[in-house]
């Protein structure tokens, strides 16, 4: 049906937008995140602000994927589908908190460059505190929640057969690995085990990328869920 094809297309495009926006953002915001003295220097504010904008687009696209898929996947299990929407919104909210922290660093750097009203030591301490909060948002948002999302949506997609089962199977395999990696990072004071994090990220990366590509190029596979007509309200 036409509405199902449009739904799959929109959801797939939004998934691909999360990749197009989030990956460049990591490199663009690097100066503010990695340099403790950034808040005192000349600053690459335009670059960091562009990275923050891309991260905001990523957060909105995250919500969009869940909202778009909800009317379809709720037919498999409405409670799990609602949980997926909630988890996706939580992930986006945590990402936005991190964005606000970096925007605050940029503002403080510009204000300091203009009037120098705060001494350098205090300003560096404030900047490092804001970056530390942002680093924790990365752990609790993009590092942890994709695993939760993969469990919920992967289950719905696997059971419903809306896409080839190999795709959600990647998510279901990667989900416990990513959750375990993020949990390990949590108890290590936000110091990840690099090898474990890299291994855990790969299947989740492939799951979301392949899901987006499949939905854009192929749409939903025929299944009992797609044979039901949507409710209309008058």
ROTIFI-714337 format. One line per 8 residues: number of its first residue (from 1); for each residue x, y, z of N, C-alpha, C. Coordinates in nm, 3 decimals. Example, Ala and Ser with C-alpha at 12.3 -4.5 7.8 and 13.67 -1.06 7.14 Angstrom:
REM residues 2
1) 1.319:-0.569:0.780:1.230:-0.450:0.780:1.320:-0.330:0.780  1.285:-0.225:0.708:1.367:-0.106:0.714:1.290:0.003:0.787 $
REM end
This chain:
REM residues 234
1) 0.084:-0.119:0.000:0.000:0.000:0.000:0.088:0.124:0.000  0.033:0.230:-0.060:0.113:0.351:-0.079:0.157:0.412:0.054  0.069:0.412:0.154:0.106:0.476:0.282:0.218:0.399:0.351  0.220:0.266:0.334:0.327:0.186:0.393:0.461:0.213:0.324  0.457:0.230:0.192:0.582:0.260:0.120:0.635:0.396:0.162  0.545:0.493:0.177:0.589:0.626:0.220:0.644:0.621:0.363  0.579:0.544:0.448:0.628:0.531:0.585:0.767:0.471:0.588  0.788:0.364:0.512:0.920:0.300:0.506:1.024:0.396:0.450 $
9) 0.987:0.470:0.347:1.081:0.563:0.286:1.123:0.673:0.383  1.026:0.731:0.452:1.056:0.839:0.547:1.143:0.786:0.661  1.106:0.669:0.715:1.184:0.612:0.825:1.326:0.581:0.780  1.341:0.525:0.660:1.473:0.494:0.608:1.558:0.618:0.588  1.499:0.722:0.532:1.572:0.847:0.511:1.617:0.905:0.645  1.529:0.901:0.744:1.565:0.953:0.877:1.679:0.873:0.939  1.677:0.741:0.922:1.788:0.661:0.973:1.919:0.699:0.905  1.914:0.721:0.775:2.036:0.760:0.704:2.081:0.901:0.745 $
17) 1.986:0.988:0.777:2.021:1.122:0.824:2.098:1.114:0.956  2.061:1.018:1.042:2.135:1.005:1.168:2.282:0.974:1.142  2.311:0.899:1.036:2.450:0.870:1.002:2.518:0.993:0.942  2.450:1.057:0.847:2.508:1.171:0.777:2.536:1.287:0.873  2.456:1.299:0.977:2.473:1.410:1.071:2.567:1.375:1.187  2.553:1.256:1.245:2.627:1.225:1.368:2.775:1.199:1.344  2.811:1.135:1.233:2.951:1.102:1.209:3.037:1.227:1.187  2.997:1.319:1.099:3.077:1.442:1.086:3.080:1.525:1.214 $
25) 2.971:1.520:1.290:2.964:1.600:1.414:3.074:1.562:1.511  3.108:1.433:1.517:3.213:1.388:1.609:3.345:1.460:1.580  3.377:1.478:1.452:3.503:1.543:1.415:3.494:1.695:1.428  3.377:1.749:1.401:3.363:1.895:1.406:3.371:1.949:1.549  3.318:1.876:1.645:3.319:1.925:1.783:3.447:1.887:1.858  3.536:1.813:1.792:3.656:1.762:1.858:3.739:1.871:1.927  3.760:1.989:1.867:3.842:2.089:1.936:3.788:2.127:2.074  3.657:2.145:2.086:3.598:2.183:2.214:3.599:2.068:2.313 $
33) 3.593:1.945:2.264:3.585:1.829:2.352:3.724:1.784:2.398  3.822:1.791:2.310:3.954:1.732:2.338:4.058:1.829:2.391  4.037:1.959:2.373:4.137:2.057:2.416:4.089:2.131:2.541  4.147:2.102:2.657:4.105:2.170:2.780:4.124:2.321:2.775  4.217:2.368:2.691:4.245:2.510:2.680:4.163:2.579:2.571  4.072:2.504:2.510:3.992:2.562:2.400:3.918:2.687:2.446  3.868:2.685:2.566:3.786:2.795:2.616:3.867:2.924:2.632  4.002:2.913:2.632:4.088:3.030:2.646:4.145:3.078:2.513 $
41) 4.149:2.990:2.414:4.217:3.021:2.289:4.131:3.097:2.190  4.183:3.112:2.067:4.106:3.182:1.964:3.980:3.107:1.925  3.981:2.973:1.937:3.860:2.894:1.918:3.824:2.871:1.773  3.768:2.753:1.746:3.714:2.720:1.614:3.563:2.715:1.627  3.506:2.830:1.667:3.365:2.832:1.706:3.272:2.792:1.594  3.298:2.840:1.472:3.208:2.807:1.360:3.204:2.657:1.338  3.320:2.594:1.346:3.328:2.448:1.329:3.251:2.377:1.439  3.270:2.418:1.563:3.201:2.353:1.676:3.051:2.376:1.667 $
49) 3.011:2.497:1.631:2.867:2.527:1.620:2.803:2.444:1.510  2.874:2.424:1.400:2.821:2.338:1.293:2.806:2.195:1.342  2.905:2.148:1.420:2.894:2.014:1.477:2.775:2.001:1.570  2.750:2.105:1.649:2.634:2.104:1.739:2.504:2.101:1.659  2.500:2.177:1.550:2.381:2.176:1.465:2.356:2.038:1.407  2.461:1.973:1.361:2.446:1.838:1.307:2.400:1.740:1.414  2.452:1.756:1.536:2.407:1.670:1.646:2.260:1.694:1.677  2.216:1.819:1.667:2.074:1.848:1.689:1.988:1.783:1.581 $
57) 2.034:1.790:1.457:1.963:1.722:1.348:1.956:1.573:1.375  2.067:1.517:1.423:2.069:1.374:1.458:1.966:1.342:1.564  1.958:1.426:1.668:1.862:1.401:1.776:1.718:1.405:1.725  1.688:1.503:1.640:1.552:1.513:1.585:1.522:1.396:1.493  1.621:1.353:1.415:1.601:1.237:1.327:1.578:1.110:1.407  1.646:1.099:1.523:1.624:0.983:1.611:1.477:0.973:1.650  1.422:1.086:1.695:1.280:1.087:1.732:1.194:1.055:1.611  1.230:1.113:1.496:1.151:1.091:1.375:1.143:0.946:1.334 $
65) 1.252:0.871:1.349:1.249:0.730:1.310:1.146:0.653:1.392  1.144:0.681:1.523:1.052:0.608:1.612:0.907:0.646:1.586  0.882:0.776:1.573:0.745:0.824:1.551:0.691:0.772:1.418  0.777:0.769:1.316:0.733:0.724:1.184:0.702:0.574:1.183  0.784:0.495:1.250:0.764:0.350:1.249:0.654:0.303:1.345  0.622:0.383:1.444:0.529:0.339:1.548:0.395:0.289:1.494  0.328:0.360:1.401:0.197:0.310:1.354:0.203:0.172:1.291  0.320:0.133:1.239:0.334:0.003:1.176:0.373:-0.104:1.278 $
73) 0.480:-0.078:1.354:0.532:-0.182:1.443:0.443:-0.205:1.566  0.356:-0.109:1.598:0.267:-0.131:1.712:0.169:-0.245:1.685  0.151:-0.279:1.558:0.063:-0.390:1.524:0.123:-0.524:1.568  0.254:-0.528:1.582:0.319:-0.649:1.633:0.309:-0.655:1.784  0.344:-0.547:1.851:0.334:-0.539:1.997:0.336:-0.392:2.036  0.222:-0.341:2.078:0.211:-0.196:2.103:0.297:-0.153:2.222  0.306:-0.235:2.325:0.385:-0.198:2.443:0.533:-0.186:2.407  0.585:-0.282:2.332:0.725:-0.277:2.291:0.749:-0.159:2.197 $
81) 0.654:-0.135:2.106:0.667:-0.022:2.014:0.669:0.111:2.089  0.585:0.123:2.191:0.584:0.244:2.272:0.715:0.257:2.350  0.768:0.145:2.396:0.897:0.148:2.462:1.007:0.196:2.369  1.000:0.155:2.242:1.099:0.200:2.144:1.091:0.351:2.125  0.971:0.404:2.112:0.955:0.550:2.097:1.012:0.622:2.219  0.980:0.572:2.338:1.027:0.634:2.462:1.179:0.632:2.469  1.240:0.518:2.436:1.385:0.506:2.441:1.452:0.599:2.341  1.391:0.612:2.225:1.447:0.700:2.121:1.438:0.846:2.164 $
89) 1.327:0.883:2.224:1.312:1.021:2.274:1.413:1.048:2.385  1.433:0.950:2.473:1.532:0.966:2.580:1.671:0.986:2.521  1.706:0.906:2.422:1.837:0.920:2.358:1.854:1.060:2.301  1.751:1.109:2.232:1.759:1.242:2.173:1.772:1.350:2.280  1.699:1.335:2.390:1.705:1.434:2.498:1.844:1.441:2.559  1.907:1.325:2.578:2.041:1.322:2.635:2.142:1.386:2.538  2.125:1.361:2.408:2.212:1.423:2.309:2.200:1.575:2.317  2.077:1.625:2.331:2.055:1.770:2.337:2.123:1.831:2.460 $
97) 2.122:1.759:2.571:2.193:1.809:2.691:2.341:1.827:2.660  2.399:1.732:2.590:2.540:1.744:2.550:2.563:1.862:2.458  2.470:1.885:2.366:2.481:2.000:2.276:2.481:2.130:2.354  2.391:2.142:2.451:2.382:2.263:2.533:2.513:2.288:2.607  2.575:2.182:2.656:2.704:2.197:2.726:2.809:2.257:2.635  2.819:2.207:2.511:2.920:2.259:2.419:2.888:2.401:2.374  2.759:2.431:2.355:2.720:2.568:2.321:2.759:2.663:2.434  2.747:2.615:2.556:2.785:2.697:2.672:2.935:2.724:2.673 $
105) 3.015:2.623:2.635:3.160:2.642:2.626:3.193:2.751:2.523  3.127:2.745:2.408:3.150:2.846:2.303:3.113:2.985:2.353  2.999:2.997:2.420:2.955:3.127:2.471:3.053:3.182:2.574  3.097:3.098:2.667:3.193:3.143:2.768:3.325:3.184:2.704  3.369:3.111:2.602:3.493:3.147:2.534:3.481:3.283:2.468  3.368:3.307:2.400:3.347:3.435:2.333:3.335:3.550:2.433  3.265:3.527:2.542:3.251:3.631:2.645:3.386:3.664:2.708  3.467:3.559:2.732:3.598:3.581:2.791:3.688:3.659:2.695 $
113) 3.679:3.626:2.566:3.760:3.697:2.467:3.719:3.844:2.459  3.590:3.871:2.487:3.540:4.008:2.476:3.576:4.095:2.597  3.564:4.039:2.719:3.586:4.125:2.836:3.681:4.067:2.940  3.712:3.937:2.934:3.806:3.876:3.028:3.764:3.891:3.173  3.632:3.886:3.199:3.581:3.911:3.334:3.604:3.794:3.429  3.633:3.676:3.376:3.658:3.558:3.460:3.803:3.518:3.444  3.870:3.485:3.555:4.011:3.447:3.545:4.026:3.314:3.474  4.144:3.295:3.416:4.167:3.180:3.328:4.146:3.047:3.400 $
121) 4.194:3.033:3.522:4.182:2.907:3.594:4.037:2.869:3.618  3.957:2.966:3.658:3.814:2.940:3.683:3.744:2.902:3.553  3.779:2.973:3.447:3.714:2.947:3.318:3.748:2.807:3.267  3.873:2.767:3.281:3.912:2.632:3.237:3.838:2.526:3.318  3.824:2.548:3.449:3.752:2.452:3.534:3.606:2.441:3.492  3.543:2.555:3.463:3.404:2.552:3.418:3.393:2.479:3.285  3.485:2.510:3.193:3.482:2.445:3.062:3.499:2.295:3.071  3.593:2.253:3.157:3.615:2.108:3.172:3.493:2.040:3.235 $
129) 3.425:2.110:3.324:3.305:2.053:3.385:3.196:2.034:3.280  3.179:2.133:3.194:3.078:2.123:3.089:3.111:2.011:2.991  3.239:1.997:2.956:3.279:1.890:2.865:3.263:1.754:2.930  3.288:1.746:3.061:3.268:1.620:3.133:3.122:1.577:3.129  3.032:1.674:3.149:2.888:1.643:3.139:2.855:1.595:2.999  2.911:1.664:2.899:2.886:1.622:2.760:2.937:1.480:2.735  3.054:1.447:2.790:3.107:1.311:2.772:3.016:1.206:2.835  2.957:1.238:2.949:2.864:1.145:3.012:2.736:1.132:2.930 $
137) 2.692:1.241:2.869:2.573:1.231:2.783:2.601:1.140:2.664  2.725:1.141:2.615:2.760:1.052:2.504:2.755:0.906:2.549  2.798:0.880:2.671:2.794:0.743:2.723:2.650:0.695:2.743  2.567:0.780:2.801:2.430:0.740:2.833:2.335:0.754:2.714  2.375:0.832:2.614:2.292:0.850:2.497:2.337:0.763:2.381  2.425:0.816:2.294:2.466:0.741:2.174:2.540:0.611:2.201  2.597:0.593:2.322:2.669:0.468:2.348:2.579:0.359:2.407  2.484:0.397:2.491:2.399:0.299:2.560:2.266:0.277:2.488 $
145) 2.196:0.385:2.457:2.058:0.373:2.410:2.042:0.302:2.276  2.138:0.313:2.181:2.121:0.233:2.060:2.109:0.084:2.086  2.173:0.036:2.194:2.158:-0.104:2.231:2.017:-0.135:2.277  1.960:-0.047:2.359:1.822:-0.064:2.404:1.726:-0.056:2.285  1.749:0.041:2.198:1.665:0.056:2.079:1.672:-0.067:1.990  1.793:-0.122:1.976:1.809:-0.241:1.892:1.734:-0.361:1.949  1.732:-0.375:2.080:1.655:-0.483:2.142:1.507:-0.469:2.111  1.456:-0.347:2.127:1.311:-0.326:2.111:1.269:-0.331:1.966 $
153) 1.332:-0.250:1.881:1.293:-0.250:1.740:1.338:-0.378:1.671  1.455:-0.430:1.710:1.500:-0.555:1.650:1.401:-0.668:1.674  1.349:-0.675:1.796:1.247:-0.776:1.828:1.124:-0.759:1.739  1.077:-0.634:1.727:0.956:-0.607:1.648:0.978:-0.641:1.501  1.094:-0.603:1.448:1.121:-0.629:1.307:1.144:-0.778:1.281  1.209:-0.846:1.374:1.235:-0.988:1.357:1.105:-1.068:1.360  1.021:-1.039:1.457:0.895:-1.112:1.470:0.798:-1.082:1.357  0.797:-0.959:1.311:0.700:-0.920:1.209:0.743:-0.958:1.068 $
161) 0.874:-0.974:1.046:0.922:-1.004:0.912:0.910:-0.887:0.816  0.905:-0.765:0.868:0.892:-0.647:0.782:1.018:-0.621:0.700  1.130:-0.669:0.747:1.257:-0.662:0.672:1.323:-0.800:0.682  1.422:-0.830:0.597:1.490:-0.959:0.607:1.543:-0.980:0.749  1.523:-1.099:0.804:1.551:-1.122:0.945:1.699:-1.111:0.980  1.787:-1.119:0.880:1.929:-1.101:0.908:1.957:-0.960:0.961  1.880:-0.862:0.915:1.904:-0.722:0.956:1.874:-0.703:1.105  1.752:-0.735:1.152:1.729:-0.720:1.296:1.811:-0.817:1.380 $
169) 1.853:-0.929:1.321:1.937:-1.023:1.396:2.070:-0.957:1.433  2.122:-0.873:1.344:2.244:-0.799:1.376:2.222:-0.710:1.498  2.105:-0.644:1.502:2.074:-0.559:1.616:2.058:-0.638:1.744  1.993:-0.753:1.736:1.971:-0.834:1.855:2.102:-0.894:1.907  2.197:-0.920:1.818:2.328:-0.969:1.860:2.410:-0.855:1.920  2.406:-0.739:1.855:2.487:-0.627:1.900:2.435:-0.559:2.025  2.304:-0.567:2.050:2.244:-0.495:2.162:2.307:-0.530:2.297  2.313:-0.658:2.335:2.374:-0.689:2.465:2.522:-0.653:2.470 $
177) 2.592:-0.662:2.357:2.733:-0.623:2.354:2.748:-0.474:2.382  2.664:-0.392:2.318:2.674:-0.247:2.336:2.631:-0.206:2.476  2.525:-0.267:2.526:2.480:-0.236:2.662:2.587:-0.277:2.762  2.649:-0.393:2.740:2.757:-0.437:2.828:2.876:-0.343:2.822  2.911:-0.297:2.702:3.023:-0.204:2.688:2.995:-0.072:2.759  2.872:-0.019:2.741:2.836:0.107:2.806:2.832:0.093:2.958  2.785:-0.022:3.005:2.781:-0.047:3.149:2.922:-0.055:3.207  3.011:-0.120:3.133:3.151:-0.125:3.175:3.211:0.014:3.183 $
185) 3.182:0.096:3.084:3.230:0.234:3.083:3.177:0.311:3.203  3.051:0.287:3.237:2.989:0.354:3.351:3.065:0.325:3.480  3.099:0.199:3.503:3.165:0.161:3.628:3.316:0.188:3.626  3.367:0.227:3.511:3.507:0.266:3.501:3.525:0.418:3.503  3.421:0.489:3.548:3.431:0.635:3.556:3.432:0.702:3.421  3.357:0.645:3.327:3.348:0.696:3.190:3.480:0.682:3.113  3.550:0.573:3.142:3.670:0.538:3.067:3.643:0.404:2.997  3.608:0.407:2.869:3.568:0.285:2.800:3.685:0.190:2.776 $
193) 3.651:0.062:2.763:3.748:-0.036:2.715:3.742:-0.028:2.562  3.843:0.030:2.503:3.837:0.067:2.361:3.805:-0.050:2.270  3.871:-0.163:2.293:3.850:-0.280:2.207:3.707:-0.330:2.219  3.655:-0.337:2.342:3.518:-0.384:2.364:3.418:-0.288:2.299  3.441:-0.158:2.314:3.350:-0.060:2.255:3.348:-0.071:2.103  3.465:-0.091:2.044:3.473:-0.102:1.898:3.399:-0.226:1.848  3.421:-0.339:1.915:3.355:-0.464:1.875:3.204:-0.452:1.891  3.159:-0.390:2.000:3.017:-0.379:2.028:2.947:-0.285:1.932 $
201) 3.021:-0.188:1.879:2.960:-0.088:1.792:2.932:-0.142:1.653  3.014:-0.233:1.604:3.004:-0.278:1.465:2.867:-0.335:1.429  2.814:-0.435:1.503:2.683:-0.490:1.462:2.570:-0.389:1.473  2.575:-0.297:1.571:2.471:-0.195:1.582:2.480:-0.097:1.466  2.602:-0.061:1.430:2.624:0.027:1.314:2.564:-0.036:1.188  2.595:-0.164:1.165:2.545:-0.233:1.046:2.392:-0.248:1.051  2.338:-0.277:1.169:2.194:-0.294:1.185:2.120:-0.168:1.144  2.161:-0.054:1.196:2.089:0.071:1.166:2.113:0.116:1.022 $
209) 2.236:0.097:0.973:2.265:0.136:0.835:2.188:0.051:0.736  2.192:-0.081:0.754:2.121:-0.171:0.661:1.971:-0.152:0.670  1.920:-0.125:0.790:1.777:-0.100:0.805:1.738:0.024:0.725  1.815:0.131:0.739:1.785:0.253:0.664:1.791:0.232:0.514  1.896:0.164:0.467:1.911:0.140:0.324:1.798:0.054:0.271  1.762:-0.052:0.347:1.655:-0.142:0.301:1.521:-0.068:0.294  1.489:0.009:0.395:1.361:0.079:0.397:1.352:0.180:0.283  1.462:0.245:0.251:1.461:0.342:0.141:1.448:0.270:0.007 $
217) 1.523:0.164:-0.011:1.530:0.099:-0.142:1.419:-0.002:-0.167  1.376:-0.072:-0.061:1.281:-0.182:-0.079:1.148:-0.161:-0.008  1.149:-0.090:0.104:1.027:-0.077:0.183:1.004:-0.199:0.269  0.884:-0.210:0.322:0.850:-0.325:0.406:0.822:-0.448:0.322  0.865:-0.564:0.372:0.828:-0.689:0.307:0.682:-0.721:0.337  0.615:-0.791:0.247:0.478:-0.833:0.276:0.472:-0.919:0.400  0.379:-0.890:0.488:0.362:-0.967:0.611:0.219:-0.947:0.659  0.175:-1.025:0.758:0.040:-1.003:0.811:0.018:-0.860:0.860 $
225) 0.125:-0.794:0.905:0.110:-0.657:0.954:0.077:-0.561:0.842  0.140:-0.581:0.725:0.118:-0.488:0.615:-0.014:-0.513:0.544  -0.078:-0.627:0.572:-0.205:-0.656:0.507:-0.323:-0.588:0.575  -0.298:-0.533:0.695:-0.405:-0.464:0.766:-0.409:-0.319:0.723  -0.528:-0.267:0.704:-0.542:-0.127:0.666:-0.535:-0.040:0.790  -0.480:0.079:0.779:-0.472:0.168:0.895:-0.607:0.220:0.936  -0.624:0.247:1.065:-0.748:0.306:1.111:-0.760:0.449:1.063  -0.880:0.488:1.031:-0.905:0.626:0.995:-1.001:0.684:1.096 $
233) -0.986:0.811:1.126:-1.071:0.878:1.223:-1.153:0.983:1.151  -1.280:0.990:1.184:-1.367:1.090:1.123:-1.417:1.185:1.231 $
REM end
